[in-house]
Amino acid sequence: MFVLIHLVVGSVRGFYRHQMIERYQYNYYSDPPMNLLSKLAHNWLNGTFSLTTLLISASLTILLFIIFNA
């Protein structure tokens, strides 16, 4: 269950990161140039493998465990 929650949270954070980079026109992708799929994959990996995502996923897993086993 933790892995599923972690992948969902990582995907949401990665997509949000991609949207913010596109919205504010950061020069993040200038070297080397990336296509859309590469940008999304890069942001998904960055969003999934971070300490913040790990903490959010662990908190959600513990919360769901407490709610459903109460």
PDB file of N, CA, C and O in Angstrom:
ATOM      1  N   MET A   1       0.824  -1.190   0.000  1.00  0.00           N
ATOM      2  CA  MET A   1       0.000   0.000   0.000  1.00  0.00           C
ATOM      3  C   MET A   1       0.874   1.263   0.000  1.00  0.00           C
ATOM      4  O   MET A   1       0.564   2.248  -0.670  1.00  0.00           O
ATOM      5  N   PHE A   2       1.975   1.211   0.767  1.00  0.00           N
ATOM      6  CA  PHE A   2       2.857   2.373   0.830  1.00  0.00           C
ATOM      7  C   PHE A   2       3.429   2.708  -0.542  1.00  0.00           C
ATOM      8  O   PHE A   2       3.512   3.878  -0.916  1.00  0.00           O
ATOM      9  N   VAL A   3       3.821   1.679  -1.290  1.00  0.00           N
ATOM     10  CA  VAL A   3       4.422   1.911  -2.607  1.00  0.00           C
ATOM     11  C   VAL A   3       3.414   2.567  -3.540  1.00  0.00           C
ATOM     12  O   VAL A   3       3.766   3.484  -4.282  1.00  0.00           O
ATOM     13  N   LEU A   4       2.170   2.112  -3.516  1.00  0.00           N
ATOM     14  CA  LEU A   4       1.131   2.702  -4.366  1.00  0.00           C
ATOM     15  C   LEU A   4       0.896   4.167  -4.001  1.00  0.00           C
ATOM     16  O   LEU A   4       0.834   5.024  -4.882  1.00  0.00           O
ATOM     17  N   ILE A   5       0.766   4.452  -2.720  1.00  0.00           N
ATOM     18  CA  ILE A   5       0.577   5.836  -2.281  1.00  0.00           C
ATOM     19  C   ILE A   5       1.779   6.683  -2.674  1.00  0.00           C
ATOM     20  O   ILE A   5       1.625   7.821  -3.118  1.00  0.00           O
ATOM     21  N   HIS A   6       2.974   6.127  -2.510  1.00  0.00           N
ATOM     22  CA  HIS A   6       4.192   6.864  -2.840  1.00  0.00           C
ATOM     23  C   HIS A   6       4.249   7.194  -4.334  1.00  0.00           C
ATOM     24  O   HIS A   6       4.627   8.307  -4.702  1.00  0.00           O
ATOM     25  N   LEU A   7       3.881   6.251  -5.193  1.00  0.00           N
ATOM     26  CA  LEU A   7       3.892   6.507  -6.636  1.00  0.00           C
ATOM     27  C   LEU A   7       2.844   7.546  -7.033  1.00  0.00           C
ATOM     28  O   LEU A   7       3.098   8.379  -7.903  1.00  0.00           O
ATOM     29  N   VAL A   8       1.679   7.504  -6.409  1.00  0.00           N
ATOM     30  CA  VAL A   8       0.639   8.489  -6.718  1.00  0.00           C
ATOM     31  C   VAL A   8       1.074   9.882  -6.267  1.00  0.00           C
ATOM     32  O   VAL A   8       0.945  10.845  -7.023  1.00  0.00           O
ATOM     33  N   VAL A   9       1.584   9.995  -5.053  1.00  0.00           N
ATOM     34  CA  VAL A   9       2.040  11.292  -4.548  1.00  0.00           C
ATOM     35  C   VAL A   9       3.197  11.817  -5.398  1.00  0.00           C
ATOM     36  O   VAL A   9       3.241  13.005  -5.717  1.00  0.00           O
ATOM     37  N   GLY A  10       4.126  10.944  -5.762  1.00  0.00           N
ATOM     38  CA  GLY A  10       5.249  11.342  -6.609  1.00  0.00           C
ATOM     39  C   GLY A  10       4.805  11.814  -7.979  1.00  0.00           C
ATOM     40  O   GLY A  10       5.361  12.769  -8.522  1.00  0.00           O
ATOM     41  N   SER A  11       3.799  11.147  -8.541  1.00  0.00           N
ATOM     42  CA  SER A  11       3.278  11.558  -9.845  1.00  0.00           C
ATOM     43  C   SER A  11       2.627  12.934  -9.767  1.00  0.00           C
ATOM     44  O   SER A  11       2.836  13.776 -10.640  1.00  0.00           O
ATOM     45  N   VAL A  12       1.847  13.154  -8.731  1.00  0.00           N
ATOM     46  CA  VAL A  12       1.184  14.452  -8.566  1.00  0.00           C
ATOM     47  C   VAL A  12       2.216  15.558  -8.367  1.00  0.00           C
ATOM     48  O   VAL A  12       2.109  16.624  -8.974  1.00  0.00           O
ATOM     49  N   ARG A  13       3.213  15.311  -7.520  1.00  0.00           N
ATOM     50  CA  ARG A  13       4.247  16.329  -7.287  1.00  0.00           C
ATOM     51  C   ARG A  13       5.077  16.585  -8.540  1.00  0.00           C
ATOM     52  O   ARG A  13       5.446  17.727  -8.813  1.00  0.00           O
ATOM     53  N   GLY A  14       5.376  15.531  -9.307  1.00  0.00           N
ATOM     54  CA  GLY A  14       6.139  15.693 -10.540  1.00  0.00           C
ATOM     55  C   GLY A  14       5.370  16.478 -11.587  1.00  0.00           C
ATOM     56  O   GLY A  14       5.937  17.332 -12.268  1.00  0.00           O
ATOM     57  N   PHE A  15       4.068  16.187 -11.719  1.00  0.00           N
ATOM     58  CA  PHE A  15       3.254  16.919 -12.681  1.00  0.00           C
ATOM     59  C   PHE A  15       3.124  18.384 -12.263  1.00  0.00           C
ATOM     60  O   PHE A  15       3.180  19.277 -13.108  1.00  0.00           O
ATOM     61  N   TYR A  16       2.951  18.632 -10.969  1.00  0.00           N
ATOM     62  CA  TYR A  16       2.872  20.003 -10.471  1.00  0.00           C
ATOM     63  C   TYR A  16       4.178  20.744 -10.748  1.00  0.00           C
ATOM     64  O   TYR A  16       4.160  21.909 -11.145  1.00  0.00           O
ATOM     65  N   ARG A  17       5.298  20.079 -10.541  1.00  0.00           N
ATOM     66  CA  ARG A  17       6.611  20.687 -10.807  1.00  0.00           C
ATOM     67  C   ARG A  17       6.743  21.043 -12.282  1.00  0.00           C
ATOM     68  O   ARG A  17       7.236  22.115 -12.632  1.00  0.00           O
ATOM     69  N   HIS A  18       6.295  20.130 -13.145  1.00  0.00           N
ATOM     70  CA  HIS A  18       6.340  20.388 -14.588  1.00  0.00           C
ATOM     71  C   HIS A  18       5.494  21.612 -14.943  1.00  0.00           C
ATOM     72  O   HIS A  18       5.917  22.457 -15.733  1.00  0.00           O
ATOM     73  N   GLN A  19       4.301  21.704 -14.357  1.00  0.00           N
ATOM     74  CA  GLN A  19       3.414  22.834 -14.644  1.00  0.00           C
ATOM     75  C   GLN A  19       4.018  24.155 -14.174  1.00  0.00           C
ATOM     76  O   GLN A  19       3.907  25.165 -14.868  1.00  0.00           O
ATOM     77  N   MET A  20       4.646  24.157 -13.017  1.00  0.00           N
ATOM     78  CA  MET A  20       5.240  25.396 -12.508  1.00  0.00           C
ATOM     79  C   MET A  20       6.436  25.834 -13.356  1.00  0.00           C
ATOM     80  O   MET A  20       6.623  27.028 -13.591  1.00  0.00           O
ATOM     81  N   ILE A  21       7.234  24.888 -13.811  1.00  0.00           N
ATOM     82  CA  ILE A  21       8.364  25.239 -14.673  1.00  0.00           C
ATOM     83  C   ILE A  21       7.857  25.811 -15.987  1.00  0.00           C
ATOM     84  O   ILE A  21       8.399  26.797 -16.487  1.00  0.00           O
ATOM     85  N   GLU A  22       6.814  25.196 -16.552  1.00  0.00           N
ATOM     86  CA  GLU A  22       6.260  25.696 -17.813  1.00  0.00           C
ATOM     87  C   GLU A  22       5.586  27.057 -17.613  1.00  0.00           C
ATOM     88  O   GLU A  22       5.710  27.938 -18.465  1.00  0.00           O
ATOM     89  N   ARG A  23       4.884  27.232 -16.513  1.00  0.00           N
ATOM     90  CA  ARG A  23       4.144  28.475 -16.280  1.00  0.00           C
ATOM     91  C   ARG A  23       5.073  29.671 -16.116  1.00  0.00           C
ATOM     92  O   ARG A  23       4.843  30.729 -16.701  1.00  0.00           O
ATOM     93  N   TYR A  24       6.104  29.501 -15.333  1.00  0.00           N
ATOM     94  CA  TYR A  24       6.974  30.632 -15.030  1.00  0.00           C
ATOM     95  C   TYR A  24       8.192  30.721 -15.933  1.00  0.00           C
ATOM     96  O   TYR A  24       9.078  31.547 -15.714  1.00  0.00           O
ATOM     97  N   GLN A  25       8.234  29.858 -16.959  1.00  0.00           N
ATOM     98  CA  GLN A  25       9.259  29.922 -18.011  1.00  0.00           C
ATOM     99  C   GLN A  25      10.674  29.899 -17.455  1.00  0.00           C
ATOM    100  O   GLN A  25      11.537  30.662 -17.888  1.00  0.00           O
ATOM    101  N   TYR A  26      10.902  29.012 -16.488  1.00  0.00           N
ATOM    102  CA  TYR A  26      12.270  28.829 -16.010  1.00  0.00           C
ATOM    103  C   TYR A  26      13.109  28.288 -17.154  1.00  0.00           C
ATOM    104  O   TYR A  26      12.598  27.547 -17.994  1.00  0.00           O
ATOM    105  N   ASN A  27      14.359  28.636 -17.201  1.00  0.00           N
ATOM    106  CA  ASN A  27      15.252  28.124 -18.230  1.00  0.00           C
ATOM    107  C   ASN A  27      15.848  26.797 -17.749  1.00  0.00           C
ATOM    108  O   ASN A  27      17.063  26.604 -17.785  1.00  0.00           O
ATOM    109  N   TYR A  28      14.999  25.911 -17.311  1.00  0.00           N
ATOM    110  CA  TYR A  28      15.433  24.674 -16.677  1.00  0.00           C
ATOM    111  C   TYR A  28      15.849  23.618 -17.692  1.00  0.00           C
ATOM    112  O   TYR A  28      16.772  22.843 -17.443  1.00  0.00           O
ATOM    113  N   TYR A  29      15.170  23.588 -18.835  1.00  0.00           N
ATOM    114  CA  TYR A  29      15.390  22.529 -19.812  1.00  0.00           C
ATOM    115  C   TYR A  29      16.307  22.949 -20.949  1.00  0.00           C
ATOM    116  O   TYR A  29      16.328  22.281 -21.983  1.00  0.00           O
ATOM    117  N   SER A  30      17.052  24.010 -20.804  1.00  0.00           N
ATOM    118  CA  SER A  30      17.802  24.541 -21.941  1.00  0.00           C
ATOM    119  C   SER A  30      18.944  23.638 -22.373  1.00  0.00           C
ATOM    120  O   SER A  30      19.246  23.571 -23.565  1.00  0.00           O
ATOM    121  N   ASP A  31      19.581  22.949 -21.460  1.00  0.00           N
ATOM    122  CA  ASP A  31      20.746  22.139 -21.814  1.00  0.00           C
ATOM    123  C   ASP A  31      20.637  20.755 -21.209  1.00  0.00           C
ATOM    124  O   ASP A  31      20.742  20.671 -19.986  1.00  0.00           O
ATOM    125  N   PRO A  32      20.447  19.698 -21.902  1.00  0.00           N
ATOM    126  CA  PRO A  32      20.137  19.562 -23.323  1.00  0.00           C
ATOM    127  C   PRO A  32      18.641  19.747 -23.557  1.00  0.00           C
ATOM    128  O   PRO A  32      17.858  19.626 -22.615  1.00  0.00           O
ATOM    129  N   PRO A  33      18.234  20.033 -24.771  1.00  0.00           N
ATOM    130  CA  PRO A  33      16.804  20.180 -25.060  1.00  0.00           C
ATOM    131  C   PRO A  33      16.071  18.854 -24.850  1.00  0.00           C
ATOM    132  O   PRO A  33      16.577  17.794 -25.220  1.00  0.00           O
ATOM    133  N   MET A  34      14.895  18.917 -24.263  1.00  0.00           N
ATOM    134  CA  MET A  34      14.104  17.712 -23.984  1.00  0.00           C
ATOM    135  C   MET A  34      12.755  17.821 -24.671  1.00  0.00           C
ATOM    136  O   MET A  34      12.212  18.915 -24.825  1.00  0.00           O
ATOM    137  N   ASN A  35      12.216  16.672 -25.084  1.00  0.00           N
ATOM    138  CA  ASN A  35      10.850  16.672 -25.603  1.00  0.00           C
ATOM    139  C   ASN A  35       9.880  16.544 -24.420  1.00  0.00           C
ATOM    140  O   ASN A  35      10.313  16.413 -23.275  1.00  0.00           O
ATOM    141  N   LEU A  36       8.595  16.581 -24.693  1.00  0.00           N
ATOM    142  CA  LEU A  36       7.587  16.595 -23.631  1.00  0.00           C
ATOM    143  C   LEU A  36       7.662  15.342 -22.764  1.00  0.00           C
ATOM    144  O   LEU A  36       7.584  15.437 -21.539  1.00  0.00           O
ATOM    145  N   LEU A  37       7.810  14.176 -23.378  1.00  0.00           N
ATOM    146  CA  LEU A  37       7.858  12.937 -22.610  1.00  0.00           C
ATOM    147  C   LEU A  37       9.073  12.904 -21.683  1.00  0.00           C
ATOM    148  O   LEU A  37       8.978  12.445 -20.545  1.00  0.00           O
ATOM    149  N   SER A  38      10.197  13.386 -22.166  1.00  0.00           N
ATOM    150  CA  SER A  38      11.400  13.444 -21.326  1.00  0.00           C
ATOM    151  C   SER A  38      11.216  14.406 -20.159  1.00  0.00           C
ATOM    152  O   SER A  38      11.660  14.127 -19.046  1.00  0.00           O
ATOM    153  N   LYS A  39      10.565  15.535 -20.411  1.00  0.00           N
ATOM    154  CA  LYS A  39      10.306  16.501 -19.333  1.00  0.00           C
ATOM    155  C   LYS A  39       9.418  15.884 -18.255  1.00  0.00           C
ATOM    156  O   LYS A  39       9.698  16.008 -17.063  1.00  0.00           O
ATOM    157  N   LEU A  40       8.335  15.211 -18.691  1.00  0.00           N
ATOM    158  CA  LEU A  40       7.420  14.605 -17.730  1.00  0.00           C
ATOM    159  C   LEU A  40       8.106  13.488 -16.945  1.00  0.00           C
ATOM    160  O   LEU A  40       7.920  13.375 -15.734  1.00  0.00           O
ATOM    161  N   ALA A  41       8.895  12.668 -17.630  1.00  0.00           N
ATOM    162  CA  ALA A  41       9.603  11.583 -16.945  1.00  0.00           C
ATOM    163  C   ALA A  41      10.615  12.144 -15.944  1.00  0.00           C
ATOM    164  O   ALA A  41      10.740  11.637 -14.829  1.00  0.00           O
ATOM    165  N   HIS A  42      11.321  13.175 -16.341  1.00  0.00           N
ATOM    166  CA  HIS A  42      12.308  13.797 -15.454  1.00  0.00           C
ATOM    167  C   HIS A  42      11.634  14.348 -14.199  1.00  0.00           C
ATOM    168  O   HIS A  42      12.118  14.135 -13.088  1.00  0.00           O
ATOM    169  N   ASN A  43      10.528  15.047 -14.373  1.00  0.00           N
ATOM    170  CA  ASN A  43       9.827  15.628 -13.230  1.00  0.00           C
ATOM    171  C   ASN A  43       9.163  14.559 -12.372  1.00  0.00           C
ATOM    172  O   ASN A  43       9.086  14.704 -11.152  1.00  0.00           O
ATOM    173  N   TRP A  44       8.676  13.477 -13.005  1.00  0.00           N
ATOM    174  CA  TRP A  44       8.089  12.386 -12.235  1.00  0.00           C
ATOM    175  C   TRP A  44       9.147  11.737 -11.352  1.00  0.00           C
ATOM    176  O   TRP A  44       8.900  11.480 -10.173  1.00  0.00           O
ATOM    177  N   LEU A  45      10.317  11.471 -11.912  1.00  0.00           N
ATOM    178  CA  LEU A  45      11.392  10.873 -11.119  1.00  0.00           C
ATOM    179  C   LEU A  45      11.849  11.816 -10.009  1.00  0.00           C
ATOM    180  O   LEU A  45      12.113  11.385  -8.887  1.00  0.00           O
ATOM    181  N   ASN A  46      11.938  13.093 -10.328  1.00  0.00           N
ATOM    182  CA  ASN A  46      12.347  14.072  -9.326  1.00  0.00           C
ATOM    183  C   ASN A  46      11.295  14.178  -8.224  1.00  0.00           C
ATOM    184  O   ASN A  46      11.638  14.317  -7.049  1.00  0.00           O
ATOM    185  N   GLY A  47      10.027  14.115  -8.595  1.00  0.00           N
ATOM    186  CA  GLY A  47       8.954  14.193  -7.606  1.00  0.00           C
ATOM    187  C   GLY A  47       8.830  12.939  -6.764  1.00  0.00           C
ATOM    188  O   GLY A  47       8.459  13.013  -5.593  1.00  0.00           O
ATOM    189  N   THR A  48       9.139  11.779  -7.349  1.00  0.00           N
ATOM    190  CA  THR A  48       8.975  10.518  -6.633  1.00  0.00           C
ATOM    191  C   THR A  48      10.120  10.248  -5.671  1.00  0.00           C
ATOM    192  O   THR A  48       9.898   9.809  -4.543  1.00  0.00           O
ATOM    193  N   PHE A  49      11.334  10.508  -6.112  1.00  0.00           N
ATOM    194  CA  PHE A  49      12.490  10.174  -5.288  1.00  0.00           C
ATOM    195  C   PHE A  49      13.016  11.405  -4.558  1.00  0.00           C
ATOM    196  O   PHE A  49      14.124  11.877  -4.813  1.00  0.00           O
ATOM    197  N   SER A  50      12.194  11.907  -3.648  1.00  0.00           N
ATOM    198  CA  SER A  50      12.613  13.034  -2.821  1.00  0.00           C
ATOM    199  C   SER A  50      12.150  12.785  -1.387  1.00  0.00           C
ATOM    200  O   SER A  50      11.209  12.028  -1.150  1.00  0.00           O
ATOM    201  N   LEU A  51      12.806  13.414  -0.461  1.00  0.00           N
ATOM    202  CA  LEU A  51      12.491  13.212   0.952  1.00  0.00           C
ATOM    203  C   LEU A  51      11.089  13.720   1.289  1.00  0.00           C
ATOM    204  O   LEU A  51      10.385  13.110   2.094  1.00  0.00           O
ATOM    205  N   THR A  52      10.686  14.822   0.684  1.00  0.00           N
ATOM    206  CA  THR A  52       9.357  15.373   0.958  1.00  0.00           C
ATOM    207  C   THR A  52       8.272  14.388   0.558  1.00  0.00           C
ATOM    208  O   THR A  52       7.313  14.182   1.303  1.00  0.00           O
ATOM    209  N   THR A  53       8.415  13.775  -0.618  1.00  0.00           N
ATOM    210  CA  THR A  53       7.434  12.793  -1.070  1.00  0.00           C
ATOM    211  C   THR A  53       7.423  11.585  -0.140  1.00  0.00           C
ATOM    212  O   THR A  53       6.360  11.045   0.165  1.00  0.00           O
ATOM    213  N   LEU A  54       8.587  11.165   0.305  1.00  0.00           N
ATOM    214  CA  LEU A  54       8.664  10.036   1.229  1.00  0.00           C
ATOM    215  C   LEU A  54       7.925  10.348   2.527  1.00  0.00           C
ATOM    216  O   LEU A  54       7.194   9.502   3.043  1.00  0.00           O
ATOM    217  N   LEU A  55       8.107  11.541   3.052  1.00  0.00           N
ATOM    218  CA  LEU A  55       7.431  11.922   4.296  1.00  0.00           C
ATOM    219  C   LEU A  55       5.921  12.040   4.106  1.00  0.00           C
ATOM    220  O   LEU A  55       5.154  11.607   4.966  1.00  0.00           O
ATOM    221  N   ILE A  56       5.489  12.622   2.987  1.00  0.00           N
ATOM    222  CA  ILE A  56       4.053  12.728   2.704  1.00  0.00           C
ATOM    223  C   ILE A  56       3.441  11.338   2.574  1.00  0.00           C
ATOM    224  O   ILE A  56       2.376  11.074   3.132  1.00  0.00           O
ATOM    225  N   SER A  57       4.105  10.452   1.845  1.00  0.00           N
ATOM    226  CA  SER A  57       3.595   9.095   1.643  1.00  0.00           C
ATOM    227  C   SER A  57       3.526   8.322   2.955  1.00  0.00           C
ATOM    228  O   SER A  57       2.548   7.622   3.215  1.00  0.00           O
ATOM    229  N   ALA A  58       4.551   8.448   3.771  1.00  0.00           N
ATOM    230  CA  ALA A  58       4.550   7.756   5.062  1.00  0.00           C
ATOM    231  C   ALA A  58       3.425   8.277   5.949  1.00  0.00           C
ATOM    232  O   ALA A  58       2.748   7.496   6.618  1.00  0.00           O
ATOM    233  N   SER A  59       3.225   9.585   5.959  1.00  0.00           N
ATOM    234  CA  SER A  59       2.153  10.173   6.770  1.00  0.00           C
ATOM    235  C   SER A  59       0.785   9.705   6.298  1.00  0.00           C
ATOM    236  O   SER A  59      -0.069   9.357   7.114  1.00  0.00           O
ATOM    237  N   LEU A  60       0.569   9.694   4.989  1.00  0.00           N
ATOM    238  CA  LEU A  60      -0.718   9.233   4.456  1.00  0.00           C
ATOM    239  C   LEU A  60      -0.946   7.756   4.745  1.00  0.00           C
ATOM    240  O   LEU A  60      -2.064   7.354   5.066  1.00  0.00           O
ATOM    241  N   THR A  61       0.096   6.947   4.634  1.00  0.00           N
ATOM    242  CA  THR A  61      -0.033   5.517   4.913  1.00  0.00           C
ATOM    243  C   THR A  61      -0.382   5.280   6.376  1.00  0.00           C
ATOM    244  O   THR A  61      -1.256   4.469   6.680  1.00  0.00           O
ATOM    245  N   ILE A  62       0.284   5.973   7.274  1.00  0.00           N
ATOM    246  CA  ILE A  62      -0.011   5.834   8.707  1.00  0.00           C
ATOM    247  C   ILE A  62      -1.425   6.308   9.009  1.00  0.00           C
ATOM    248  O   ILE A  62      -2.147   5.667   9.772  1.00  0.00           O
ATOM    249  N   LEU A  63      -1.823   7.428   8.416  1.00  0.00           N
ATOM    250  CA  LEU A  63      -3.169   7.957   8.628  1.00  0.00           C
ATOM    251  C   LEU A  63      -4.231   6.972   8.147  1.00  0.00           C
ATOM    252  O   LEU A  63      -5.205   6.720   8.855  1.00  0.00           O
ATOM    253  N   LEU A  64      -4.052   6.416   6.954  1.00  0.00           N
ATOM    254  CA  LEU A  64      -5.014   5.442   6.431  1.00  0.00           C
ATOM    255  C   LEU A  64      -5.034   4.174   7.278  1.00  0.00           C
ATOM    256  O   LEU A  64      -6.098   3.596   7.502  1.00  0.00           O
ATOM    257  N   PHE A  65      -3.882   3.742   7.745  1.00  0.00           N
ATOM    258  CA  PHE A  65      -3.815   2.563   8.602  1.00  0.00           C
ATOM    259  C   PHE A  65      -4.593   2.791   9.894  1.00  0.00           C
ATOM    260  O   PHE A  65      -5.324   1.910  10.347  1.00  0.00           O
ATOM    261  N   ILE A  66      -4.436   3.965  10.482  1.00  0.00           N
ATOM    262  CA  ILE A  66      -5.147   4.281  11.728  1.00  0.00           C
ATOM    263  C   ILE A  66      -6.652   4.371  11.491  1.00  0.00           C
ATOM    264  O   ILE A  66      -7.441   3.870  12.291  1.00  0.00           O
ATOM    265  N   ILE A  67      -7.049   5.011  10.386  1.00  0.00           N
ATOM    266  CA  ILE A  67      -8.476   5.182  10.098  1.00  0.00           C
ATOM    267  C   ILE A  67      -9.157   3.836   9.863  1.00  0.00           C
ATOM    268  O   ILE A  67     -10.235   3.587  10.402  1.00  0.00           O
ATOM    269  N   PHE A  68      -8.532   2.962   9.058  1.00  0.00           N
ATOM    270  CA  PHE A  68      -9.191   1.711   8.687  1.00  0.00           C
ATOM    271  C   PHE A  68      -9.033   0.605   9.724  1.00  0.00           C
ATOM    272  O   PHE A  68      -9.718  -0.414   9.637  1.00  0.00           O
ATOM    273  N   ASN A  69      -8.156   0.778  10.690  1.00  0.00           N
ATOM    274  CA  ASN A  69      -8.000  -0.228  11.742  1.00  0.00           C
ATOM    275  C   ASN A  69      -8.506   0.260  13.093  1.00  0.00           C
ATOM    276  O   ASN A  69      -8.183  -0.325  14.126  1.00  0.00           O
ATOM    277  N   ALA A  70      -9.289   1.318  13.089  1.00  0.00           N
ATOM    278  CA  ALA A  70      -9.802   1.850  14.354  1.00  0.00           C
ATOM    279  C   ALA A  70     -11.039   1.106  14.801  1.00  0.00           C
ATOM    280  O   ALA A  70     -11.605   1.422  15.847  1.00  0.00           O
TER     281      ALA A  70
END
